[in-house]
C-alpha cells in the first residue's frame, strides 16, 4: 500500500485547505474509525478496510491501509511514531541536529538511525518540493501550514496541495509553541496529538500503554514536589559563551514546555512586557535585561547534546566569569541548567522531566524516576 486517498477532492474556500481535504479547519474528532464509522482493532492493522483520522487543520484524512513509510518535520512527531513502534518506516525528518537520539540509548532494543533518514532542510534552510517525490512516503506527519506560513522554507500552498495529491496526505498540527500569529486554529496537547498519530498508524493499544506509564509517572513526581516552586527564565542561547538570548515564556502551553508545566514552574517574565519567541518576534535579551528580572532559575536551550558537566564547564563557567552575568542570583546560586529540547516528544519528555525535577528539586528527587525497561517494552512490543 503506497498511496493514500483523501476524502473529497476540492480545496475549498479557506487558504489553508489541502487538495483532498473536506474540512481544512475540521473538528478534532475521534478519528481512527474505519470507512463504516466503526473503530478498527487498534493493534496495527485495520483488517484491510479504510479508516479516517480527523485532525485540525487538515480535517478528515482517509487511509486505505496502515502507512508504512512516513515523514515527520518536528522530531516530537517523529518520537510519537517511534513510541508506537514505527521507527523502521521513518524515512525523513526536518532537522537531524534537533533529533537528540542519545535519549534512546537508555531504552533497550530501541535503535534510531539518523543516517538512514533523509533531512528535509537543505544547506540553504529550504525544502525542495521534489524531495517529497523522491522520498515517496505514505503519509507526511506535518502541519502543512508550518512549512508554508510558519517558516521560510520556500514552499507555497500550491506546492503542498500538489504533494498531498500526488504523493501522500499531510496530517499534523504545529504544537511545540503557541506564540505564532499564523496558527489561528485549535492546538493539541502532546498526548492529544500523540493519540491522533496512534490513530494514523492504528496503534491505539500501544498509545494507551505509553500514556498509562506517563500518567502514573507524572502523578508520582507531582506528589513529591515542594509547595513553593521557583520562577524560571527560559531562553535560547547558542554557543559556549552566549551574550544574547531569545526569550521563551514558561506560561506558553506548547509541548516544548510540558516538563516545566508538570513541575509547576513559574514564569520569571510575567509582568515584564517581554514576549516569547515567535515567527514574527525574534527579539533578544542580554545579561543587563536578565539582571532586571533576576530570576530564581535560568534555563538555557540549545545545549541538549551536552552532558550536565559539559554545560557547567562551558556556558555556566562563562557566566560565572562574566562581569554582569556573575551578578545574577541564579548564577551565584548554581541554578542555571539546560532548558530542554524545542521539539519535545513523549519519549524525550520522560527523560527531560526527570532531569529537570532533579536539577530544581535535588532534595526531593534522586536516581531514575521512571522504568526504562517498561518504556522500551511498550515501544518494541514486548510483553
C-alpha positions as CSV (number, residue, x, y, z in Angstrom):
1,X,0.0,0.0,0.0
2,X,1.8,3.0,-1.3
3,X,-0.8,5.7,-2.0
4,X,-3.5,7.2,0.2
5,X,-6.8,8.7,-0.9
6,X,-8.2,11.7,0.9
7,X,-11.9,12.3,1.4
8,X,-13.3,14.6,-1.2
9,X,-11.4,16.5,-3.9
10,X,-12.0,20.2,-3.6
11,X,-9.6,22.5,-1.8
12,X,-12.4,24.7,-0.5
13,X,-12.5,28.4,0.1
14,X,-10.0,28.5,3.0
15,X,-6.4,29.4,2.1
16,X,-5.1,26.6,4.3
17,X,-7.2,23.9,2.7
18,X,-5.4,21.0,1.1
19,X,-6.3,19.2,-2.0
20,X,-8.5,16.2,-0.9
21,X,-9.5,17.6,2.5
22,X,-13.1,18.1,3.2
23,X,-12.7,20.5,6.0
24,X,-9.5,22.5,6.4
25,X,-10.5,23.5,10.0
26,X,-12.4,20.4,10.8
27,X,-13.1,19.5,14.4
28,X,-10.5,17.4,16.4
29,X,-12.9,14.5,16.3
30,X,-12.1,11.0,17.5
31,X,-10.7,9.7,14.2
32,X,-9.3,6.2,14.0
33,X,-12.5,4.7,12.7
34,X,-12.8,2.5,9.6
35,X,-14.8,3.5,6.5
36,X,-18.0,2.3,8.0
37,X,-17.6,4.6,11.0
38,X,-16.6,1.7,13.3
39,X,-13.4,1.6,15.3
40,X,-10.6,-0.5,13.9
41,X,-9.0,-3.1,16.1
42,X,-6.1,-0.7,17.1
43,X,-3.4,-3.3,17.0
44,X,-1.6,-2.0,13.9
45,X,-4.0,-3.4,11.4
46,X,-7.4,-2.4,10.1
47,X,-8.4,-5.7,8.5
48,X,-7.8,-4.3,5.1
49,X,-10.5,-1.7,5.5
50,X,-10.2,2.0,5.1
51,X,-10.4,4.3,8.1
52,X,-10.3,8.0,8.7
53,X,-8.4,10.2,11.1
54,X,-9.6,13.8,11.8
55,X,-7.1,16.4,12.9
56,X,-7.0,20.2,12.7
57,X,-6.0,21.9,10.4
58,X,-6.4,19.3,7.5
59,X,-9.7,17.8,8.6
60,X,-10.5,14.2,7.8
61,X,-8.0,12.1,6.0
62,X,-8.9,8.6,4.7
63,X,-6.4,5.8,4.7
64,X,-6.9,2.6,2.7
65,X,-4.3,0.8,4.9
66,X,-1.8,1.5,7.6
67,X,1.1,3.8,6.4
68,X,4.4,2.1,6.2
69,X,6.8,4.8,5.0
70,X,6.3,8.2,6.7
71,X,7.9,11.6,7.2
72,X,7.9,14.0,10.2
73,X,9.3,17.5,10.3
74,X,9.2,18.1,14.1
75,X,11.1,15.5,16.0
76,X,8.3,15.5,18.5
77,X,6.0,13.9,15.9
78,X,8.9,11.6,14.9
79,X,9.1,10.4,18.5
80,X,5.4,9.7,18.6
81,X,5.7,7.4,15.7
82,X,8.8,5.7,17.2
83,X,7.0,5.3,20.5
84,X,4.3,3.5,18.5
85,X,6.8,1.0,17.0
86,X,7.1,2.7,13.6
87,X,10.9,3.6,13.6
88,X,11.7,1.4,10.6
89,X,9.3,3.4,8.4
90,X,10.5,6.8,9.4
91,X,12.1,8.0,6.1
92,X,12.8,11.7,6.8
93,X,12.8,14.4,9.5
94,X,13.1,18.1,9.3
95,X,16.4,18.8,11.0
96,X,18.6,16.0,12.2
97,X,20.6,18.2,14.6
98,X,17.4,18.7,16.6
99,X,16.7,15.0,16.9
100,X,18.5,14.1,20.1
101,X,18.8,10.3,19.7
102,X,21.0,9.8,22.8
103,X,17.8,9.5,24.9
104,X,17.1,6.2,23.1
105,X,20.4,4.8,24.3
106,X,18.8,4.1,27.7
107,X,16.0,2.1,26.1
108,X,16.9,-1.5,25.3
109,X,16.0,-2.5,21.8
110,X,15.1,1.0,20.6
111,X,17.5,1.9,17.8
112,X,17.1,5.1,15.9
113,X,19.5,5.5,13.0
114,X,19.5,9.1,11.7
115,X,22.0,8.1,9.0
116,X,19.2,6.1,7.2
117,X,16.9,9.1,7.1
118,X,16.6,12.0,4.7
119,X,16.9,15.5,6.1
120,X,14.2,17.8,4.7
121,X,16.1,21.1,5.3
122,X,19.0,21.7,2.8
123,X,22.1,23.8,3.4
124,X,20.2,27.0,2.5
125,X,17.5,26.1,5.1
126,X,15.0,25.5,2.2
127,X,12.9,22.4,1.4
128,X,12.9,21.2,-2.2
129,X,9.5,20.1,-3.3
130,X,10.9,17.3,-5.4
131,X,12.4,15.8,-2.3
132,X,8.9,14.6,-1.2
133,X,8.6,12.8,-4.5
134,X,12.0,11.2,-4.0
135,X,11.1,10.0,-0.5
136,X,7.7,8.7,-1.7
137,X,6.1,8.4,1.7
138,X,2.7,7.0,2.6
139,X,1.9,9.9,4.9
140,X,3.5,13.2,6.0
141,X,3.0,13.8,9.7
142,X,3.5,17.5,9.3
143,X,1.2,20.5,9.8
144,X,1.1,21.8,6.2
145,X,0.7,25.4,7.4
146,X,4.0,25.2,9.3
147,X,6.0,24.6,6.1
148,X,4.2,27.3,4.2
149,X,3.2,30.1,6.7
150,X,5.2,29.2,9.8
151,X,8.6,29.2,8.2
152,X,10.7,30.5,5.3
153,X,11.3,27.1,3.6
154,X,10.5,28.3,0.1
155,X,7.3,26.3,-0.3
156,X,3.9,27.7,-1.4
157,X,0.4,26.5,-0.7
158,X,0.2,25.1,-4.3
159,X,3.3,23.0,-3.7
160,X,1.8,21.4,-0.6
161,X,-1.5,20.8,-2.4
162,X,0.4,19.1,-5.2
163,X,2.4,16.9,-2.8
164,X,-0.7,16.0,-0.9
165,X,-2.5,14.9,-4.1
166,X,0.5,13.4,-6.0
167,X,2.4,11.7,-3.2
168,X,0.6,11.4,0.2
169,X,-1.5,13.4,2.6
170,X,-0.4,15.7,5.3
171,X,-1.7,15.4,8.9
172,X,-0.3,17.2,11.9
173,X,-0.6,20.4,13.9
174,X,2.3,22.6,15.0
175,X,2.2,22.3,18.8
176,X,5.7,23.0,20.1
177,X,4.8,26.6,20.9
178,X,1.7,28.8,20.8
179,X,3.1,32.3,20.1
180,X,2.7,32.4,16.3
181,X,0.0,34.6,14.8
182,X,-0.4,32.4,11.7
183,X,-1.5,29.5,13.9
184,X,-5.1,30.7,14.4
185,X,-6.8,27.3,14.8
186,X,-7.1,24.7,17.5
187,X,-4.0,23.4,19.3
188,X,-3.4,20.0,20.8
189,X,-1.6,18.9,23.9
190,X,1.3,16.5,23.5
191,X,-0.9,13.5,24.3
192,X,-3.9,14.7,22.2
193,X,-1.6,14.9,19.2
194,X,0.0,11.6,20.2
195,X,-3.4,9.9,20.1
196,X,-4.0,11.2,16.6
197,X,-0.7,9.8,15.4
198,X,-1.7,6.5,17.1
199,X,-4.9,6.5,15.0
200,X,-2.9,7.1,11.8
201,X,-0.8,4.0,12.5
202,X,-3.6,2.1,14.1
203,X,-1.6,1.7,17.3
204,X,-4.2,2.7,19.9
205,X,-3.3,-0.1,22.3
206,X,0.3,0.9,22.3
207,X,-0.6,4.5,22.8
208,X,-2.8,3.7,25.8
209,X,0.1,1.6,27.3
210,X,2.5,4.5,26.9
211,X,0.0,7.1,28.2
212,X,-0.5,4.9,31.3
213,X,3.2,5.0,32.0
214,X,3.2,8.8,31.5
215,X,0.2,9.4,33.7
216,X,1.5,7.3,36.6
217,X,4.9,8.9,36.3
218,X,3.8,12.5,36.3
219,X,1.4,11.8,39.2
220,X,4.2,10.3,41.2
221,X,6.6,13.2,40.5
222,X,3.9,15.8,41.4
223,X,3.2,14.1,44.6
224,X,6.7,14.8,45.8
225,X,7.0,18.4,44.7
226,X,7.5,21.1,47.4
227,X,4.8,23.7,47.9
228,X,7.0,26.5,46.7
229,X,8.2,26.5,43.1
230,X,10.9,28.7,41.6
231,X,10.4,31.3,38.9
232,X,12.4,30.4,35.8
233,X,13.7,32.5,32.9
234,X,13.6,30.2,29.8
235,X,15.8,31.2,27.0
236,X,17.7,30.0,23.9
237,X,21.4,30.9,24.0
238,X,23.7,29.4,21.3
239,X,27.4,28.7,21.8
240,X,29.5,28.1,24.8
241,X,29.8,31.8,25.6
242,X,26.3,33.3,24.9
243,X,25.9,37.0,25.3
244,X,22.4,37.4,23.8
245,X,19.4,35.1,24.4
246,X,16.0,34.6,22.7
247,X,13.3,34.6,25.4
248,X,10.6,32.0,25.8
249,X,7.6,32.2,28.0
250,X,7.2,29.4,30.6
251,X,3.5,30.2,30.5
252,X,3.3,29.2,26.8
253,X,1.3,26.0,26.6
254,X,3.4,24.5,23.8
255,X,4.7,21.0,24.1
256,X,8.3,22.2,24.4
257,X,7.3,23.4,28.0
258,X,5.4,20.3,29.1
259,X,8.1,19.3,31.6
260,X,8.0,22.8,33.2
261,X,4.2,22.7,33.4
262,X,4.3,19.3,35.0
263,X,6.6,20.7,37.7
264,X,4.6,23.8,38.3
265,X,7.5,26.2,37.4
266,X,6.6,29.9,37.4
267,X,7.4,32.3,34.6
268,X,10.0,34.9,35.6
269,X,8.9,37.1,32.7
270,X,5.4,37.5,33.9
271,X,4.6,41.3,34.1
272,X,7.8,42.3,32.3
273,X,6.3,43.0,28.9
274,X,8.8,40.7,27.3
275,X,7.2,38.4,24.7
276,X,8.2,34.9,23.8
277,X,10.0,33.9,20.6
278,X,7.7,33.6,17.6
279,X,7.8,33.6,13.8
280,X,7.5,37.4,13.8
281,X,9.1,38.3,17.1
282,X,12.8,37.5,17.1
283,X,13.8,39.9,19.8
284,X,16.7,39.1,22.2
285,X,17.7,40.0,25.7
286,X,21.2,40.4,27.2
287,X,22.5,40.0,30.7
288,X,21.5,43.5,31.7
289,X,17.9,42.7,30.9
290,X,18.2,39.4,32.7
291,X,19.5,41.3,35.8
292,X,16.4,43.5,35.9
293,X,14.4,40.3,36.1
294,X,16.9,38.4,38.2
295,X,15.1,35.0,38.1
296,X,15.5,32.2,40.6
297,X,16.4,29.8,37.8
298,X,17.8,30.3,34.3
299,X,17.1,27.5,31.7
300,X,19.1,27.7,28.5
301,X,18.0,25.9,25.4
302,X,20.3,24.9,22.6
303,X,22.6,22.6,24.5
304,X,20.9,19.2,24.5
305,X,23.9,17.4,23.1
306,X,26.0,18.4,26.1
307,X,26.1,16.5,29.3
308,X,25.3,18.3,32.5
309,X,29.1,18.5,33.2
310,X,29.9,19.9,29.8
311,X,27.2,22.5,30.1
312,X,28.5,23.6,33.5
313,X,32.1,23.7,32.2
314,X,31.2,25.9,29.2
315,X,28.1,28.0,29.5
316,X,27.8,28.3,33.2
317,X,31.6,28.8,33.7
318,X,31.4,31.6,31.2
319,X,28.5,33.2,33.1
320,X,30.4,33.0,36.4
321,X,33.3,34.9,34.9
322,X,31.1,37.5,33.1
323,X,31.0,41.0,34.7
324,X,27.2,41.2,34.5
325,X,26.1,37.6,34.4
326,X,28.0,36.8,37.6
327,X,25.7,39.2,39.4
328,X,22.6,37.1,38.6
329,X,21.2,35.2,41.6
330,X,20.7,32.1,39.5
331,X,24.4,32.1,38.5
332,X,25.5,32.7,42.1
333,X,23.3,30.0,43.5
334,X,24.2,27.4,40.8
335,X,20.7,27.4,39.4
336,X,21.5,27.6,35.6
337,X,20.6,24.4,33.7
338,X,19.8,23.1,30.2
339,X,16.3,24.1,29.2
340,X,15.1,21.0,27.3
341,X,14.5,20.3,23.6
342,X,12.4,22.6,21.4
343,X,10.7,19.8,19.5
344,X,9.9,17.7,22.6
345,X,8.1,14.4,22.1
346,X,6.7,11.8,24.5
347,X,10.0,9.9,24.9
348,X,12.2,12.9,25.4
349,X,9.6,14.3,27.8
350,X,10.1,11.4,30.2
351,X,13.8,12.0,30.4
352,X,13.7,15.8,30.5
353,X,11.1,15.8,33.2
354,X,13.3,13.5,35.3
355,X,16.4,15.7,34.7
356,X,14.6,19.0,35.4
357,X,13.0,17.6,38.6
358,X,16.4,16.5,39.9
359,X,18.0,19.8,38.8
360,X,15.5,22.1,40.5
361,X,14.5,19.9,43.5
362,X,17.5,17.8,44.4
363,X,16.2,17.2,47.9
364,X,13.0,15.6,46.6
365,X,14.4,13.5,43.7
366,X,17.3,11.2,43.0
367,X,18.1,8.3,40.8
368,X,15.9,7.1,38.0
369,X,12.3,8.3,38.3
370,X,10.7,6.0,35.7
371,X,11.3,2.5,34.5
372,X,13.3,2.4,31.3
373,X,12.5,-1.3,30.6
374,X,8.8,-0.7,30.9
375,X,9.0,2.1,28.3
376,X,11.3,0.1,26.0
377,X,8.9,-2.9,26.2
378,X,6.0,-0.7,25.0
379,X,8.0,0.7,22.1
380,X,9.3,-2.7,21.0
381,X,6.1,-4.5,21.5
382,X,7.4,-6.8,24.3
383,X,5.1,-8.2,26.9
